[in-house]
Amino acid sequence: MIKAAKDFDVASAKVAVLMGGSSMEREISMLSGTGVLQALKQRGVNAFQFDPASRPLQQLVDEHFTHAFISLHGRFGEDGTVQGALELLGIPYTGSGVMSSALAMDKVSTKRIWLSHQLRTAEFEVLSRDDLSLETLQGVAHRIGYPLMVKPPHEGSSIGVSKVTDLASFERAVHLAKQYDREILCERFIAGQELTCPVLGEGPTARALPVVRIQAPEGAYDYQNKYFTDLVQYHCPSGLHPELDERVQDLSLRAYRALGCRGWGRVDLMLDEKTKEPFLLEMNTSPGMTSHSLVPMSAKASGVAYEDLCLEILKSATLTPHFRTDKVASSTHEGGGA
């Protein structure tokens, strides 16, 4: 399990479960947050709902909250903005810090960092919403090839995502994606099985939970099927060969560490049906915790109940260590400078 923060005391803690927010994923965030809130209360935590879309974060200080459990998804919750505000307010929070959250929320930056670490991810190109001419699209299709996945790189939950197989569908897809983002990610489609692997902890002590294999109807693991139907089949244990399972876990751990993530997260991957090689898709630093969510499913397969998972994530809440400016200033004066 995640190592508990030394200063965390269930009896004295007052916890704000941040949920809702103002992103496109508000509805899912409310479902996640409600589940987390109930779970923490069942474990004796003095926890309360807090929606940043309707209340200023300063009220966390005014009302003497000691910790924040971030159940926000998408922009203004998972992208480093709330994390930065909590750093300034001095309230320990769950999940990754400002930089890692911002990087992971940007699928393009994430892929570039993974590639710099020699971690396998699908070939891609990035388009500006101001240059979506047919000539530009034809060039991308020629270089990468159909089918393609078209995505707004700063959204989650499959919002604005399309699979395209020809120029006409490509044109429709980019015009959908540009409604959500200033950039458009065009990525080679990896035909195969969709996988996900949660990770708990930080740095060398982080560990991967069991891999989940996802079977969606006609491969459509979209917003509706993710959260509001029972048509998707989830396999955990994954049913993959044990050696392949371990490779996916190892790749997920390396992807998590490359971005400097902490606390918890979930890595999404595709397993190429021809080569049997896993390809990284994206990192989620504030994963869903609904009844359909994958982190609780994976944790359960490893013997961890939902309530205990929520409590252990809360115990990992922290602030990013900072150098003390007074010491820096003092040492500069003592050293005499250049």
C-alpha positions in Angstrom: 0.0 0.0 0.0 0.9 3.6 -0.2 3.1 4.7 2.7 1.1 7.0 5.0 2.1 10.5 5.5 3.8 10.9 8.9 1.6 13.8 10.0 -1.7 12.3 9.0 -4.1 11.5 11.9 -7.6 10.3 11.0 -8.9 11.6 14.3 -7.8 15.2 13.8 -8.0 15.5 10.0 -10.7 17.6 8.3 -10.8 16.6 4.7 -12.3 18.4 1.7 -13.2 16.0 -1.2 -12.8 18.3 -4.2 -15.4 17.3 -6.8 -17.4 18.8 -9.6 -15.4 21.7 -10.9 -15.9 23.5 -14.2 -14.4 21.0 -16.8 -16.2 19.0 -19.4 -15.8 16.0 -17.0 -17.8 17.7 -14.2 -20.5 15.0 -14.2 -18.1 12.2 -13.8 -16.2 14.1 -11.1 -19.3 14.4 -9.0 -19.8 10.6 -9.3 -16.2 9.9 -8.3 -16.2 12.4 -5.5 -19.4 11.1 -4.0 -18.0 7.6 -3.9 -14.8 8.8 -2.3 -16.6 10.9 0.3 -18.8 8.0 1.4 -15.9 5.7 1.6 -13.8 8.0 3.7 -16.7 8.6 6.1 -17.1 4.8 6.4 -13.5 4.7 7.6 -14.1 7.4 10.2 -12.7 10.4 8.4 -14.2 13.8 9.0 -14.8 14.5 5.3 -16.9 17.0 3.4 -17.9 17.8 -0.2 -16.3 20.8 -1.7 -17.0 22.1 -5.2 -14.5 24.6 -6.5 -16.9 25.7 -9.2 -19.2 27.2 -6.5 -16.9 28.0 -3.6 -13.5 29.9 -3.6 -10.6 27.7 -2.5 -9.8 30.3 0.2 -12.7 28.8 2.2 -10.6 25.7 2.7 -8.3 27.8 4.9 -11.1 29.8 6.5 -12.9 26.5 7.4 -9.7 24.9 8.7 -9.5 22.0 6.3 -6.3 20.0 6.9 -6.2 17.9 3.7 -7.8 17.8 0.2 -8.7 14.7 -1.7 -8.8 15.7 -5.4 -11.6 14.0 -7.2 -11.6 16.6 -10.0 -11.1 15.4 -13.6 -9.9 17.4 -16.6 -9.0 21.0 -16.8 -8.9 23.2 -13.7 -8.6 20.1 -11.5 -6.2 17.6 -13.0 -3.9 20.0 -14.9 -1.9 21.5 -12.1 -4.1 24.6 -11.5 -5.8 23.4 -8.3 -2.6 21.7 -7.2 -0.8 25.1 -7.5 -3.5 26.8 -5.5 -3.3 24.2 -2.8 0.4 24.6 -2.6 0.0 28.3 -2.0 -2.7 27.7 0.6 -0.5 25.1 2.3 -3.1 22.3 2.2 -1.7 18.8 1.5 -3.5 17.2 -1.4 -3.7 13.8 -3.1 -2.1 12.9 -6.3 0.7 14.4 -8.4 2.3 17.8 -8.0 1.9 20.9 -10.2 4.4 20.0 -12.9 3.5 16.3 -13.2 -0.2 17.1 -13.3 0.3 19.7 -16.0 2.5 17.5 -18.1 0.2 14.4 -17.8 -2.9 16.5 -18.7 -1.2 17.4 -22.0 -1.1 14.3 -24.1 1.4 15.8 -26.5 3.9 16.8 -23.8 3.4 13.4 -22.2 4.3 11.5 -25.4 7.3 13.7 -25.9 8.6 12.9 -22.5 8.0 9.2 -22.9 9.8 9.2 -26.2 12.8 10.9 -24.5 12.9 8.0 -22.1 12.7 5.5 -24.9 9.2 4.4 -23.9 7.0 3.1 -26.7 4.0 5.3 -27.8 2.2 5.5 -31.1 3.5 7.7 -33.9 1.8 11.1 -33.9 1.6 14.6 -35.3 0.1 17.8 -33.8 -2.1 20.2 -35.8 -3.1 23.8 -35.0 -6.8 24.6 -35.1 -5.8 27.4 -37.5 -4.4 25.0 -40.1 -6.8 22.3 -40.9 -6.8 22.5 -44.7 -7.4 19.4 -46.8 -3.8 19.6 -47.9 -2.6 19.5 -44.3 -4.8 16.5 -43.4 -3.7 14.6 -46.5 -0.1 15.2 -45.5 -0.7 13.7 -42.0 -2.6 10.8 -43.4 0.2 10.1 -45.9 2.9 10.2 -43.3 1.1 8.2 -40.5 -1.5 6.2 -42.5 -5.1 5.3 -41.8 -6.7 4.5 -39.5 -5.9 7.5 -37.2 -7.1 8.6 -33.8 -7.9 12.3 -33.5 -8.0 13.8 -30.1 -8.1 17.1 -28.2 -4.9 16.7 -26.2 -6.1 18.5 -23.1 -9.3 16.6 -22.5 -10.1 13.3 -21.0 -12.8 10.6 -20.8 -12.7 10.2 -24.6 -14.3 13.7 -25.1 -13.9 14.8 -28.7 -12.1 11.7 -29.7 -12.7 10.1 -33.2 -11.3 7.2 -35.2 -10.9 8.1 -38.8 -10.4 5.9 -41.9 -10.6 8.3 -44.8 -10.2 12.0 -45.6 -13.9 12.8 -45.1 -14.0 11.3 -41.6 -10.7 13.0 -40.9 -12.1 16.4 -41.7 -15.1 15.8 -39.5 -12.9 14.6 -36.7 -10.6 17.6 -36.6 -13.5 20.0 -36.6 -15.0 18.2 -33.7 -11.7 18.2 -31.8 -11.1 21.9 -32.4 -14.2 22.7 -30.4 -12.4 21.5 -27.3 -8.8 22.5 -27.8 -6.3 24.8 -29.5 -4.3 21.8 -30.7 -5.3 18.5 -32.3 -3.4 15.3 -31.7 -3.4 12.9 -34.7 -2.1 9.5 -33.6 -1.6 6.2 -35.4 -4.3 3.8 -34.4 -3.0 0.7 -32.6 -5.3 -2.3 -33.4 -5.5 -4.6 -30.5 -6.6 -4.9 -26.9 -7.1 -1.9 -24.6 -5.4 -2.2 -21.2 -5.0 0.0 -18.2 -2.7 -0.3 -15.2 -3.0 1.7 -11.9 0.1 2.7 -10.0 0.4 3.6 -6.3 3.2 5.4 -4.6 6.2 7.5 -5.6 9.6 7.1 -7.2 11.4 3.8 -6.6 8.8 2.6 -4.1 5.9 3.0 -6.5 4.2 -0.2 -7.5 1.8 -1.3 -10.2 -1.6 -2.9 -9.5 -3.0 -5.7 -11.6 -3.6 -4.9 -15.3 -7.2 -4.6 -16.5 -8.1 -5.7 -20.0 -11.1 -3.9 -21.5 -13.5 -5.3 -24.1 -15.9 -2.7 -25.4 -18.7 -3.3 -27.9 -17.2 -3.0 -31.4 -14.1 -1.5 -29.7 -16.1 1.7 -28.8 -14.7 2.5 -25.3 -16.2 6.0 -25.5 -17.7 8.4 -22.9 -21.1 6.6 -22.8 -19.8 3.1 -22.5 -17.2 4.1 -20.0 -19.6 5.5 -17.5 -23.3 4.9 -18.3 -23.7 1.3 -19.7 -22.9 -2.2 -18.7 -21.9 -3.3 -22.2 -18.1 -3.1 -21.6 -16.4 -6.3 -20.2 -13.5 -5.9 -17.9 -11.0 -8.6 -17.1 -8.9 -8.4 -14.0 -6.8 -10.4 -13.8 -6.2 -9.5 -17.4 -6.0 -13.1 -18.8 -2.7 -12.1 -20.6 0.3 -14.4 -20.4 2.0 -13.6 -17.0 5.2 -12.5 -18.7 3.3 -10.0 -20.9 1.3 -8.8 -17.8 4.6 -8.1 -16.1 5.9 -6.2 -19.1 2.8 -4.0 -19.1 3.2 -3.3 -15.4 6.9 -2.5 -15.9 6.2 -0.1 -18.8 3.4 1.6 -16.7 5.8 2.1 -13.8 8.4 3.6 -16.0 5.9 5.9 -17.7 4.6 7.0 -14.3 8.1 7.7 -13.0 9.2 9.5 -16.2 6.5 12.1 -15.6 7.4 12.4 -11.9 4.0 11.3 -10.7 3.2 10.6 -7.1 0.4 9.2 -4.9 -1.6 7.4 -7.5 -2.4 7.4 -11.2 -3.5 5.2 -14.0 -1.7 4.4 -17.3 -3.7 3.6 -20.4 -2.2 1.4 -23.1 -2.9 -0.5 -26.3 -1.6 -4.0 -26.9 -0.7 -4.4 -30.6 -2.5 -7.4 -31.9 0.2 -8.3 -34.4 3.4 -7.6 -32.5 2.0 -8.2 -28.9 3.9 -5.0 -27.9 2.2 -2.6 -25.5 2.0 1.1 -26.5 1.5 3.9 -24.0 -1.6 6.1 -24.7 -1.9 8.5 -21.7 -1.5 9.1 -18.0 -4.3 9.9 -15.7 -3.3 11.6 -12.5 -6.8 11.9 -11.0 -8.5 8.7 -12.2 -12.2 8.0 -12.0 -13.5 6.4 -8.8 -17.0 5.6 -9.9 -18.8 2.3 -9.9 -17.4 1.7 -13.4 -13.9 2.9 -12.6 -10.8 0.8 -13.2 -8.5 1.7 -10.3 -10.9 0.4 -7.7 -11.5 -2.7 -9.9 -7.7 -3.4 -10.0 -7.2 -2.7 -6.3 -10.0 -5.2 -5.5 -8.3 -7.8 -7.5 -5.2 -7.3 -5.3 -7.3 -7.6 -2.2 -7.8 -3.9 -1.4 -11.4 -2.8 -0.7 -12.6 0.5 -2.2 -12.8 2.2 1.2 -9.3 1.2 2.2 -8.0 2.3 -1.2 -9.5 5.8 -0.7 -8.1 6.0 2.8 -4.6 5.0 1.7 -4.7 7.5 -1.2 -5.7 10.2 1.3 -2.8 9.2 3.6 -0.4 9.9 0.8 -1.6 13.6 0.6 1.4 15.9 0.6 2.8 19.2 -0.5 5.8 19.5 -2.8 9.0 20.1 -0.8 10.4 23.6 -1.4 13.8 25.1 -0.6 13.6 27.7 2.1 14.3 31.1 0.6 15.7 32.4 3.8 18.5 29.8 3.8 19.2 30.4 0.2 19.5 34.1 0.8 21.7 33.6 3.9 24.1 31.3 2.1 24.4 33.7 -0.8 25.4 36.5 1.5 27.8 34.3 3.4 29.4 33.1 0.2 30.0 36.6 -1.0 28.7 35.9 -4.5 30.7 35.9 -7.7 
